[in-house]
Amino acid sequence: MKKSLVALAALAVAGVASAQSSVTLFGVVDASVSSYSNKSDLAIPSLTNPFLVDSIKVKRTVLANSGYNSSRLGFRGTEDLGGGLAASFWLEAPISNDDGQQGVATFARRSTVSLSGGFGELRLGRDYTPTFWNDTVFDPFGTNGVGTNLISTANTGFGTWLGGGTTSVPGFTNVTGSNYVRASNSIGYFLPPNLGGFYGQVMYAFHERDKFDPGTLTPTALNTQRTGRYVGGRFGYANGPLDVAAAYGQSTIGDNFFVGTTTNVKTFNLGASYDFGVVKLFGELSKAKNEVDTDNSFIAQPTDVDLKGWLLGATVPVGPGLIRVAYSAVKYDFNLPATLFTTTDDPKANKFAIGYVHNLSKRTALYATVARIRNKNGAGLTLGGPSFVTTSGGAAYLPKTSTGYDFGIRHAF
């Protein structure tokens, strides 16, 4: 009986494969020894307790994954429909190979089906947002590991939904809670590749919330009517050593139906790279605005919050290896009104990262990265690991530095 079931399953797989022009199994397994050290400084020296320590460090060393490339397992396929048309699918799952807890249980990295031809590509499902692409493409570290640029680190928290994500199974990627990297329930369009180097895409993601008529029946729970919607686009030009692109997107992260407010994060970024052969240069400018729109003229307009950032980086090929280096900085602007006797400095942070990748083959590489973040005026960005200690002995401590490293191996198949 078991042999018959196995045979039937094999025939089913073979039938699916024969109906496709191509079906590919692919993946990356990336593991690293990673360490993090986060330091906080005493905010105000205490006269009543002179025994308070000036600074507190908290450290953690782990076996991690995705220090160079994100660990994943995926399936993709294409069917030639004739007449220049093709249908394709892409199912890609994150895997946590360091502990084995997460495998092909959720296709949270990408799950799309598409139709393509001379008109371009129409893609449906869960996919990367246009505004995230510049943050990762123009980062020498590709937004992986401790080298991830601060623009990406800061925007990860900046774009979190106010109501949080829906409850997920512990240990598995939650596909709700943010549209910064990816958006679910999306419709995307990509320009065809034969435009002389010009490329582009647009995306709309549904929030999939219920709408009530009459509106007085709408539930009173916050962030349940419009939160989750995303709309954005990205357009660029790539030819030879030059690649430059601009992107804009708007993600709805909160709402209050009865008060009449909607909270959006509006993001614009511009990135570029140029390959001189002996060195490839990268750069990016980014601005995100947390903006509250209101339909109620009887309430005061809330103050917007701005997040500005920039990045400069380079990669240098050295024999079978690659040196990577990047410097990035971000600044929060709460747009507080100036007063006569007091001023509030805006939180800000900067980061330096340097690393080396040694390619043992086209698919296997060893890598090492070290990085350090310096926080100022209350910013609290980290490379990962434990949280900053902010209170001890009744005194307040402010985040200061975050230092860490990755030493690992990556194998792709």
C-alpha positions as CSV (number, residue, x, y, z in Angstrom):
1,M,0.0,0.0,0.0
2,K,2.8,2.4,0.9
3,K,4.7,1.6,-2.3
4,S,1.5,2.4,-4.3
5,L,1.1,5.7,-2.6
6,V,4.7,6.6,-3.3
7,A,4.3,5.7,-6.9
8,L,1.1,7.8,-7.3
9,A,2.9,10.7,-5.6
10,A,5.8,10.4,-8.0
11,L,3.5,10.3,-11.0
12,A,1.7,13.4,-9.8
13,V,4.9,15.3,-9.4
14,A,6.1,14.2,-12.8
15,G,2.8,15.3,-14.3
16,V,3.1,18.8,-12.8
17,A,6.7,19.1,-14.0
18,S,5.9,18.0,-17.5
19,A,3.2,20.7,-17.7
20,Q,5.8,23.4,-17.0
21,S,8.5,24.7,-19.2
22,S,10.7,24.8,-16.1
23,V,10.4,24.0,-12.4
24,T,13.3,24.9,-10.1
25,L,14.1,24.0,-6.5
26,F,16.4,26.6,-5.0
27,G,17.7,27.8,-1.6
28,V,20.3,29.2,0.7
29,V,21.6,27.8,4.0
30,D,23.5,30.5,5.9
31,A,24.9,30.1,9.4
32,S,27.1,32.3,11.5
33,V,28.5,32.8,15.0
34,S,27.2,36.2,15.9
35,S,27.8,38.4,18.9
36,Y,26.2,41.6,20.2
37,S,27.2,44.1,22.9
38,N,24.8,46.9,23.7
39,K,25.9,49.7,26.1
40,S,23.8,52.3,27.9
41,D,25.1,55.4,29.7
42,L,23.7,57.0,32.9
43,A,21.5,59.8,31.8
44,I,22.0,62.2,34.8
45,P,24.5,61.6,37.6
46,S,22.8,61.1,40.9
47,L,23.8,63.0,44.0
48,T,21.6,60.8,46.2
49,N,23.1,57.6,45.0
50,P,26.8,58.0,44.0
51,F,27.2,54.3,43.7
52,L,25.4,54.1,40.4
53,V,27.5,52.7,37.6
54,D,28.3,55.1,34.7
55,S,27.4,52.6,32.0
56,I,25.8,49.1,31.6
57,K,26.6,46.6,28.9
58,V,24.6,43.6,28.0
59,K,26.1,40.9,25.7
60,R,24.9,37.9,23.8
61,T,26.6,35.4,21.5
62,V,24.5,33.1,19.3
63,L,24.6,30.7,16.4
64,A,22.5,32.7,13.9
65,N,21.3,32.4,10.3
66,S,21.2,34.8,7.3
67,G,24.4,36.8,8.2
68,Y,25.4,37.1,4.5
69,N,22.3,35.9,2.5
70,S,18.9,35.1,3.9
71,S,18.4,31.4,4.5
72,R,15.5,30.2,2.3
73,L,13.9,27.3,0.4
74,G,11.9,27.9,-2.6
75,F,10.1,26.6,-5.7
76,R,9.6,28.5,-8.9
77,G,8.3,27.5,-12.3
78,T,7.3,28.9,-15.7
79,E,4.9,27.7,-18.4
80,D,5.2,28.9,-22.0
81,L,1.7,29.8,-23.1
82,G,2.7,30.6,-26.7
83,G,2.5,34.0,-28.4
84,G,5.1,35.5,-26.1
85,L,3.0,34.9,-23.0
86,A,4.2,33.0,-19.9
87,A,2.6,32.0,-16.6
88,S,4.8,31.6,-13.6
89,F,4.8,31.0,-9.8
90,W,7.3,31.7,-7.0
91,L,7.0,30.2,-3.6
92,E,9.8,31.0,-1.2
93,A,10.0,30.1,2.5
94,P,12.3,31.5,5.2
95,I,14.2,28.8,7.1
96,S,15.9,29.0,10.5
97,N,18.7,26.5,9.9
98,D,20.4,27.5,13.2
99,D,17.7,25.7,15.2
100,G,15.6,24.0,12.6
101,Q,12.3,25.4,14.0
102,Q,11.1,27.1,10.8
103,G,11.1,25.3,7.5
104,V,8.6,25.1,4.6
105,A,5.7,26.1,6.9
106,T,5.1,29.5,5.5
107,F,6.0,31.1,2.2
108,A,6.5,34.5,3.9
109,R,9.4,35.6,1.8
110,R,7.5,35.5,-1.5
111,S,4.3,33.7,-2.7
112,T,3.2,35.0,-6.2
113,V,1.7,33.9,-9.4
114,S,2.1,36.0,-12.5
115,L,1.4,36.5,-16.2
116,S,4.1,38.1,-18.4
117,G,4.7,39.0,-22.0
118,G,5.6,41.9,-24.2
119,F,3.5,44.2,-22.0
120,G,5.5,43.4,-18.9
121,E,4.5,41.3,-15.9
122,L,1.4,41.3,-13.8
123,R,2.2,39.7,-10.4
124,L,-0.2,38.8,-7.6
125,G,0.5,37.7,-4.0
126,R,3.0,38.5,-1.3
127,D,6.1,40.3,-2.6
128,Y,8.8,42.9,-1.8
129,T,7.5,46.5,-1.7
130,P,9.0,49.0,-4.2
131,T,10.3,51.3,-1.5
132,F,12.3,48.5,0.2
133,W,14.3,47.6,-3.0
134,N,16.5,50.7,-2.9
135,D,17.3,50.0,0.8
136,T,18.7,46.6,0.0
137,V,20.0,46.9,-3.6
138,F,22.2,49.9,-2.8
139,D,23.5,48.5,0.5
140,P,26.9,46.7,0.1
141,F,25.6,44.3,2.9
142,G,22.3,43.7,1.2
143,T,20.4,44.4,4.5
144,N,21.7,41.1,6.0
145,G,23.5,40.5,9.3
146,V,25.2,43.1,11.5
147,G,26.2,45.1,8.5
148,T,22.6,46.1,7.6
149,N,22.4,49.8,6.9
150,L,20.7,52.1,9.5
151,I,18.1,53.3,7.0
152,S,16.7,49.8,6.9
153,T,17.1,49.2,10.7
154,A,15.3,52.5,11.5
155,N,12.5,52.1,9.0
156,T,11.7,48.6,10.2
157,G,10.4,50.1,13.5
158,F,9.1,53.3,11.9
159,G,6.7,51.4,9.7
160,T,5.2,49.0,12.3
161,W,1.4,48.9,12.4
162,L,0.1,50.7,15.5
163,G,-2.2,47.8,16.3
164,G,0.5,45.2,15.8
165,G,0.2,42.1,13.6
166,T,-2.3,39.3,14.0
167,T,-1.2,36.5,16.3
168,S,1.0,33.9,14.6
169,V,2.5,30.6,15.6
170,P,5.5,31.2,17.8
171,G,8.7,30.7,15.9
172,F,7.1,31.4,12.5
173,T,7.4,34.6,10.5
174,N,4.4,36.9,11.0
175,V,3.2,38.2,7.6
176,T,1.3,41.0,9.2
177,G,2.4,44.0,11.3
178,S,4.4,45.9,8.7
179,N,4.6,46.6,5.0
180,Y,8.1,47.9,5.1
181,V,9.9,44.9,3.5
182,R,7.0,43.0,1.9
183,A,3.3,43.4,1.4
184,S,0.7,40.7,1.3
185,N,-2.5,40.6,-0.8
186,S,-0.8,42.8,-3.5
187,I,-1.1,43.4,-7.2
188,G,2.1,44.4,-8.9
189,Y,3.0,45.5,-12.4
190,F,6.5,45.4,-13.8
191,L,7.7,47.1,-17.0
192,P,9.1,44.8,-19.8
193,P,12.9,44.4,-19.8
194,N,13.4,45.7,-23.3
195,L,13.2,49.5,-22.6
196,G,16.9,50.4,-23.2
197,G,17.9,50.1,-19.5
198,F,14.8,51.7,-18.0
199,Y,12.8,49.6,-15.5
200,G,10.0,50.1,-13.1
201,Q,7.1,48.7,-11.0
202,V,4.0,49.7,-9.2
203,M,2.2,47.9,-6.4
204,Y,-1.1,48.1,-4.6
205,A,-1.8,45.9,-1.5
206,F,-5.3,45.5,-0.1
207,H,-5.9,46.0,3.6
208,E,-8.8,43.4,3.5
209,R,-10.7,45.1,6.3
210,D,-14.5,45.0,6.6
211,K,-16.5,48.1,5.7
212,F,-19.9,48.7,7.4
213,D,-23.0,50.4,6.1
214,P,-24.2,52.4,8.0
215,G,-20.9,53.4,9.4
216,T,-22.2,53.6,12.9
217,L,-22.0,49.8,13.1
218,T,-18.3,49.9,12.6
219,P,-16.4,48.3,15.6
220,T,-14.8,50.7,18.0
221,A,-11.5,48.8,18.0
222,L,-8.6,51.0,16.8
223,N,-6.5,50.2,13.7
224,T,-9.0,47.8,12.3
225,Q,-10.5,49.6,9.3
226,R,-7.8,50.8,7.0
227,T,-4.5,49.6,8.5
228,G,-2.5,47.4,6.2
229,R,-3.0,49.1,2.8
230,Y,0.1,49.9,0.7
231,V,0.6,51.7,-2.6
232,G,3.9,52.5,-4.2
233,G,6.2,52.5,-7.2
234,R,9.8,52.4,-8.2
235,F,11.5,53.5,-11.5
236,G,15.1,53.4,-12.5
237,Y,17.8,53.1,-15.1
238,A,20.5,50.5,-15.3
239,N,23.1,50.4,-18.1
240,G,26.6,49.1,-17.9
241,P,28.2,50.1,-14.6
242,L,25.4,52.6,-13.6
243,D,22.3,51.8,-11.7
244,V,20.0,54.5,-10.3
245,A,16.4,54.3,-9.0
246,A,13.9,56.4,-7.1
247,A,10.9,55.0,-5.2
248,Y,7.8,56.3,-3.3
249,G,5.3,54.5,-1.2
250,Q,2.6,55.0,1.3
251,S,1.7,52.5,4.0
252,T,-1.3,52.8,6.3
253,I,-0.2,51.8,9.8
254,G,-3.1,53.0,11.9
255,D,-6.6,54.3,12.0
256,N,-9.4,55.6,14.3
257,F,-12.7,55.4,12.4
258,F,-14.9,57.4,14.8
259,V,-12.3,60.1,15.4
260,G,-11.6,60.3,11.7
261,T,-7.9,59.8,11.7
262,T,-5.6,57.7,9.5
263,T,-1.9,57.3,10.1
264,N,0.3,56.8,7.1
265,V,4.0,56.4,6.6
266,K,5.1,58.1,3.4
267,T,8.5,57.1,2.1
268,F,10.7,58.4,-0.6
269,N,14.2,57.2,-1.4
270,L,16.8,57.6,-4.1
271,G,19.7,55.2,-4.6
272,A,22.5,54.7,-7.0
273,S,25.6,52.5,-7.7
274,Y,28.5,52.7,-10.1
275,D,31.0,49.9,-10.8
276,F,34.5,51.1,-11.7
277,G,35.8,47.6,-11.8
278,V,38.3,48.0,-9.1
279,V,35.7,49.3,-6.8
280,K,31.9,49.6,-6.8
281,L,30.3,52.6,-5.1
282,F,26.9,52.8,-3.4
283,G,24.8,55.6,-2.1
284,E,21.2,56.3,-0.9
285,L,19.1,59.1,0.4
286,S,15.9,58.4,2.3
287,K,13.0,60.3,4.0
288,A,10.0,58.7,5.7
289,K,7.2,60.8,7.2
290,N,4.8,59.5,9.9
291,E,1.7,61.6,9.1
292,V,-1.8,61.6,10.6
293,D,-4.6,62.7,8.3
294,T,-7.8,63.8,9.9
295,D,-11.4,64.3,8.6
296,N,-12.4,66.0,11.9
297,S,-11.9,69.7,12.0
298,F,-12.7,69.8,15.7
299,I,-9.5,68.0,16.7
300,A,-6.0,69.4,16.6
301,Q,-3.8,68.1,13.8
302,P,-1.2,65.8,15.3
303,T,2.5,66.6,14.7
304,D,4.2,64.7,12.0
305,V,7.5,62.7,12.6
306,D,10.2,62.6,10.0
307,L,12.9,60.0,9.6
308,K,15.8,61.0,7.4
309,G,18.8,58.8,6.4
310,W,21.7,58.4,4.1
311,L,24.2,55.7,3.1
312,L,27.6,55.6,1.5
313,G,29.3,52.3,0.7
314,A,31.7,50.3,-1.5
315,T,32.7,46.8,-2.4
316,V,36.3,46.0,-3.6
317,P,37.0,42.6,-5.3
318,V,40.2,41.0,-4.1
319,G,41.0,37.8,-5.9
320,P,38.3,35.3,-5.0
321,G,37.0,37.6,-2.3
322,L,35.1,40.8,-1.7
323,I,35.7,43.6,0.8
324,R,32.5,45.4,1.9
325,V,32.3,48.7,3.7
326,A,29.5,51.1,4.5
327,Y,28.7,54.2,6.6
328,S,25.1,55.2,7.3
329,A,23.2,57.7,9.5
330,V,19.6,58.5,10.4
331,K,17.9,61.3,12.3
332,Y,14.4,61.6,13.8
333,D,12.7,64.9,13.6
334,F,9.6,65.2,15.9
335,N,8.9,68.7,14.6
336,L,8.5,70.1,18.2
337,P,7.8,73.8,18.5
338,A,10.8,75.9,19.6
339,T,10.6,77.5,23.1
340,L,12.4,80.4,24.6
341,F,14.4,78.6,27.3
342,T,14.6,75.0,26.2
343,T,15.6,73.1,23.1
344,T,15.3,69.4,22.4
345,D,17.9,67.7,20.3
346,D,16.7,65.3,17.8
347,P,17.6,61.6,18.3
348,K,20.1,60.4,15.7
349,A,22.5,57.5,15.1
350,N,25.4,56.6,12.8
351,K,26.9,53.3,11.9
352,F,30.1,51.9,10.4
353,A,30.4,48.4,9.0
354,I,33.2,46.5,7.3
355,G,33.4,42.9,6.1
356,Y,35.1,40.4,3.9
357,V,33.6,37.5,1.8
358,H,35.8,34.7,0.6
359,N,34.2,32.7,-2.2
360,L,35.2,29.0,-2.0
361,S,33.1,28.4,-5.1
362,K,30.2,29.9,-7.0
363,R,27.8,28.6,-4.4
364,T,29.8,28.5,-1.1
365,A,31.4,31.4,0.7
366,L,33.0,32.2,4.1
367,Y,32.3,35.7,5.5
368,A,33.2,38.0,8.4
369,T,31.5,41.3,9.3
370,V,32.0,43.7,12.2
371,A,29.9,46.8,12.9
372,R,29.2,49.5,15.4
373,I,26.3,51.9,16.0
374,R,26.6,55.1,18.0
375,N,23.3,56.5,19.3
376,K,22.7,60.1,20.4
377,N,19.9,62.1,22.1
378,G,17.8,59.0,23.0
379,A,18.0,57.0,19.7
380,G,18.0,53.3,20.5
381,L,19.1,51.4,17.4
382,T,20.9,48.1,17.7
383,L,22.7,45.5,15.6
384,G,20.5,42.9,17.2
385,G,20.7,40.7,20.3
386,P,19.6,42.0,23.7
387,S,17.7,45.2,24.4
388,F,19.4,48.2,26.0
389,V,19.2,48.5,29.7
390,T,17.2,51.8,30.3
391,T,16.6,51.7,34.1
392,S,18.7,50.5,37.0
393,G,18.6,51.4,40.7
394,G,15.9,53.9,40.1
395,A,18.0,55.8,37.6
396,A,17.6,56.3,33.8
397,Y,20.1,55.1,31.3
398,L,20.3,56.1,27.6
399,P,21.3,53.8,24.7
400,K,24.8,54.6,23.6
401,T,26.6,52.0,21.4
402,S,25.9,48.7,19.8
403,T,28.8,46.6,18.6
404,G,28.8,43.2,17.0
405,Y,30.2,40.7,14.5
406,D,29.2,37.8,12.2
407,F,31.5,34.9,11.2
408,G,29.8,32.4,9.0
409,I,29.4,30.3,6.0
410,R,26.8,30.5,3.1
411,H,25.9,27.7,0.7
412,A,23.4,28.2,-2.1
413,F,21.8,25.6,-4.3
